[in-house]
Amino acid sequence: MRFDVLTLLPAYFDAAHLGVTGRAFGELGHRLCLHNYRPFSGNVHGHVDDKPYGGGPGMVLSPEVMRDTLASVPREGRSLVVHFSPAGPPLDHAAVLDLASFDQLILVCTRFEGPDHRAVERYVDREYRVGEAVLSGGELPALVLIDAVCRWLPGVLGNEGSAAADSFATGLLDHPHFTRPESFEGVAIPEVLKGGDHGAIHLWRLREAMSRTQKRRPDLWEAFKRDRLPQLTRPEQWCAWQVEHPEDWDRPKPKGWKGQ
Ligand SMILES: C[S@@+](CC[C@H](N)C(=O)[O-])C[C@H]1O[C@@H](n2cnc3c(N)ncnc32)[C@H](O)[C@@H]1O
């Protein structure tokens, strides 16, 4: 995968050479190419923005600068131009999976009041927002996108970090995790995790993931029941039923049930 980033602040992207994305851009050979708007300013001062028509605070990125910087980026395979904006749809799990299927993502980072609207309309394929608060520029959203997409590129995560088992990919939030010591400040780990009964551990984790999702993200929980629950085994379905009806815990369990 090739990422091209248009930015006034390329130093932000030093961070992409650390950790999981560092592995993607290092030994795995994915590419991160940075393009500064400044050489495309068209003026001796290197100004890339101008005052907004109609007045008001802030500066607006020139449409010519955005167009000319974009035109300097070589296209490879199936490519997509992305701009970041609080007005875009959320960069969620489905969006990240879709973005990971492209050969090249061209990420347009803007600052101040953002870009000239005409350039966005003409040259940008998609906009995404990251979070529900305004940031100072598109660089951090671009790093978020790069990190989230890299996790889905083959070989980037080792076995122990399989993205498919994480929150959202399963349709649920992740279950809680525990490590040593067995008792921490008087709080013991759940008994089932010590037994080595993998079936019981699986169902315990699933129940925890379901309860958490039901409480914290009712929207995801409804989608999970609608789309994924019918594909689960009977004990797993029983788990879900129980999460919704904790008062009925003592009812007879289905055949094959090994949960608590
Ligand atoms: C200071 S912001 C401009 C905010 C803009 N005036 C508004 O109210 O929507 C500068 C740039 O940061 C980026 N940005 C800020 N917050 C963002 C967010 N939550 N998601 C995606 N991009 C964001 C956008 O590219 C935006 O053009």
The ligand as an ORCA input file, in Angstrom:
! r2SCAN-3c Opt
* xyz 0 1
  C      -9.195     24.203     12.879
  S      -9.855     22.985     11.829
  C     -11.094     23.844     10.964
  C     -12.404     23.608     11.564
  C     -13.545     24.166     10.713
  N     -13.560     25.593     10.692
  C     -14.836     23.647     11.319
  O     -15.387     24.272     12.210
  O     -15.241     22.546     10.905
  C      -8.593     22.772     10.609
  C      -8.610     21.455      9.888
  O      -8.420     20.419     10.809
  C      -9.055     19.244     10.348
  N      -9.908     18.740     11.428
  C     -10.183     19.363     12.585
  N     -10.945     18.602     13.376
  C     -11.155     17.456     12.707
  C     -11.867     16.259     13.006
  N     -12.504     16.086     14.165
  N     -11.872     15.275     12.092
  C     -11.231     15.427     10.923
  N     -10.532     16.531     10.591
  C     -10.502     17.539     11.463
  C      -9.819     19.601      9.098
  O      -9.060     19.196      7.972
  C      -9.878     21.095      9.167
  O      -9.913     21.660      7.895
*
